[in-house]
Amino acid sequence: MAITAAMVKDLREATGAGMMDCKKALTATDGDKEKAVEWLREKGLATAQKKAGRIAAEGISMALVSEDGKKAVAVEVNSETDFVAKNEKFQAYVKQVAEQALDTTAADIDAFLAEKSIFDAEKTVADMNSAQIAVIGENLKIRRFQQMKEENGFICAYTHMGGKIVTLVDVVTDVVNDAVKEMAKNIAMQVAALKPLYTTNAEVPQDYKDHELEILKQQIMNDPKMAGKPEKVIAGAVQGRLSKELKEICLLDQVYVKAEDGKQSVDAYVKQASKAAGANAYIKTFVRFETGEGLEKKNEDFAAEVAAQIKG
């Protein structure tokens, strides 16, 4: 019986096993889905599906930079528990994911999961992930990746708390020396600590500014101290608050965390450090991954879990 792609897809969705394993199972059972499921179970390849529904909101993020510093990638791979996230086997697997992602041409995570693994040409990235689920014993999820390339400078990476936060900073410069690298590392740490959303004010979408203006206007209108004030005064107060807010979310406008006077902006620091290093350098963009941000986390109750297992 001819094994179709639809049959393989259907079996994979039912079992969580890899595509190549599903094809082998269907071939071995002459296309009988039920027998193919049993074949996979006997081989220990259908275990991933049992774990696929579990919440994976722990894990680590990892940054990988090429030897010449011209390209880099940040990836996030989630696990169910922090215990597994600290496991060397899991960390080695995340490094493989980063190595795959460094040179991938995939435009999104689905395409990335569907591409052939550079470590085993017979398996996809998704297949490799399923295999790791079986080995590690927890649901694992490759959540995201983001590449960065810079021909006219270099990329600096910073890892905080063993992968809780990773950042990449794109530095355009005509000179690459220790002083410029130190400046880049300081900015990468700034990104990790102060969580900017944009590099410059010019990147902030106008609809975001308009939305914030409306909120700020309502706040000021509801402030008893502003009651009866002229429209011009109110408009000035709104713009003032918006400017302050934008300085907090735009990297180059933020106050540099190491500023001795507590006032120097990141932009001013970069220019100062660049001049001192004999370089013409500026920050082009950045990437910041915080592991588990935006994900629902499981409310752990290990005592209840153990009790349930005993009763089961």
Secondary structure, 3 states (H helix, E strand, C coil): CCCCHHHHHHHHHHHCCCHHHHHHHHHHCCCCHHHHHHHHHHCCCCHHHHHHCCCCCCCEEEEEECCCCCEEEEEEEECCCHHHHCCHHHHHHHHHHHHHHHCCCCCCHHHHHHCECCCCCCCEHHHHHHHHHHHHCCCCEEEEEEEEECCCEEEEEEEECCCCEEEEEEEEECCCCHHHHHHHHHHHHHHHHHCCCECCHHHCCHHHHHHHHHHHHHHHHCCHHHCCCCHHHHHHHHHHHHHHHHHHHEHHHCECCCCCCCCCEHHHHHHHHHHHCCCCEEEEEEEEEECCCCCCCCCCCHHHHHHHHHHC
